[in-house]
Amino acid sequence: MRLFWKLFCSMVLITALACALGGYALIDAQFRSSFNSEVSSLYEENDLLRYALAQELKFNPGYTRQDLADAAGNISITTGRGKVSFRLSGEEGETLGGSGALPVDAAQLTGTLPEGCRGWRLTELSDGRIYLHAASPLALADGMLYLENCREIAAVFQAREVQYQNFFYLMLALTAAVGVLSLIVSAMLLRPLERLSAAACRMAAGELDQRVRVDSDDEMGQLSADFNAMAARIERQVHELKEAARRQEDFIGSFAHEIKTPLTSIIGYADLLRSRPATPEQVQESAGYIFSEGRRLEALSRKLMDLIVLDKQDFPLRTVPLDVFLNRTGGALRPALEAQGICLTVKTQAVPAQMEPDLMETVCLNLLDNARKAMETGGSILLEGFAEEAGCCIQVTDTGKGIPPEELERVTEAFYMVDKSRARAQGGAGLGLALCQRIVDLHGGTLELESAVGKGTRVRVHLKGGKGA
């Protein structure tokens, strides 16, 4: 059974039961009060009759039982209900005299009375009449007399039956009214639960931004507030999990992208050693590039992990000679560029630059690699480094296809590729410039792009520090 119907039925049953018990108690108390009042009136009439008979005995002390019974016919007592009928009977229940006839049998009462005590009995006749029958003993010299009187009280019982009947109809109307009110109250009380249930279902379907309105400060309001706090925490945790998964995906994509450049250099210099006669100096230079690129690949994997997965922001920067840095960076890609017929020129000033060398080399190699990919065969790339007022600038200029103006603002977005078919054919994933932008931001610098379709592209990296570093 649903909670709504449990609450509704409980309210109706409890109210009906309480009203029924209360009504029964009130009707019964009123009936007992009326009944006791009739008993008191019956005893008062009996006392009046005893007083009258006592006065008769006072003036005639020698009366026998029969004498007193004969004299009782002349006694008359009148109350608000009219003349009181009474009877004098003997110890065996025989009638000796009195005033008027009583419809009840004397022996049914007098035979059960304790010696010297008065009492009453309730008698119902076959025609439906109900009488209260009272008797009190009178001790005379020749024996015991019983003074009896009675009152009809059927009206008291009839009044109780009428009250029971009226109360039954009242209970029906009250139960119906309580039922309607219980429906309304149950709906109002359970409305917050319905909202909670609906919100929980939507959250289960993936809508984690669901919240419920808090309308009160009672238990329901507290439950709604607790649900909102729980939902906010779940949404935050799910967002953090998604963000962690995204960073892991970015790391995998970035690492797969970045590993190609040092591998290209390693393969290129290894191929030179394998396929061409070389002087000891050339062998030493090629082996040096292979070794340094291997070490850079090892360090790069760790730093990319820190940058992307762990979201580290405090890489230590150190002062690096810009000319040495750019000449070494350009030399790493020179074999691959020469194999494609591309001329690489490095022009740089001997100025100090503040940077994290491995990460900034990733930026430069990405820019050179993008320039290489922008040219099918042949062309030229110019790698420059020079001082600026606020630091230094690294500039890469190519004579490739260029980037349409409407694409320039989006090329630093993750996974965005201007020429998707060419990028996929060359193994690109659209992560290079996005990673460059993040590394440049980490250095507190800026990345600028200028391009003209069919003429080429120029990329500037402005770094802080420079001569004052």
Sequence and secondary structure as in RCSB ss.txt:
>XXXX:A:sequence
MRLFWKLFCSMVLITALACALGGYALIDAQFRSSFNSEVSSLYEENDLLRYALAQELKFNPGYTRQDLADAAGNI
SITTGRGKVSFRLSGEEGETLGGSGALPVDAAQLTGTLPEGCRGWRLTELSDGRIYLHAASPLALADGMLYLENC
REIAAVFQAREVQYQNFFYLMLALTAAVGVLSLIVSAMLLRPLERLSAAACRMAAGELDQRVRVDSDDEMGQLSA
DFNAMAARIERQVHELKEAARRQEDFIGSFAHEIKTPLTSIIGYADLLRSRPATPEQVQESAGYIFSEGRRLEAL
SRKLMDLIVLDKQDFPLRTVPLDVFLNRTGGALRPALEAQGICLTVKTQAVPAQMEPDLMETVCLNLLDNARKAM
ETGGSILLEGFAEEAGCCIQVTDTGKGIPPEELERVTEAFYMVDKSRARAQGGAGLGLALCQRIVDLHGGTLELE
SAVGKGTRVRVHLKGGKGA
>XXXX:A:secstr
  HHHHHHHHHHHHHHHHHHHHHHHHHHHHHHHHHHHHHHHHHHHHHHHHHHHHHHHHH TT  HHHHHHHHTT 
  EETTEE  EEEE TTS EEEEES  SS SHHHHTTS TT  EEEEEE TTS EEEEEEEEEEETTEEEEEEEE
EE HHHHHHHHHHHHHHHHHHHHHHHHHHHHHHHHHHHHHHHHHHHHHHHHHHHTT TT       SSHHHHHHH
HHHHHHHHHHHHHHHHHHHHHHHHHHHHHHHHHTHHHHHHHHHHHHHHHHS   HHHHHHHHHHHHHHHHHHHHH
HHHHIIIIIS       EEEEHHHHHHHHHHHHHHHHHHTT EEEEEE   EEEE HHHHHHHHHHHHHHHHHT 
SS  EEEEEEEE SSEEEEEEEE S    GGGGGGTTSTT  SSHHHHHHTT  S HHHHHHHHHHHTT EEEEE
EETTTEEEEEEEEE GGG 
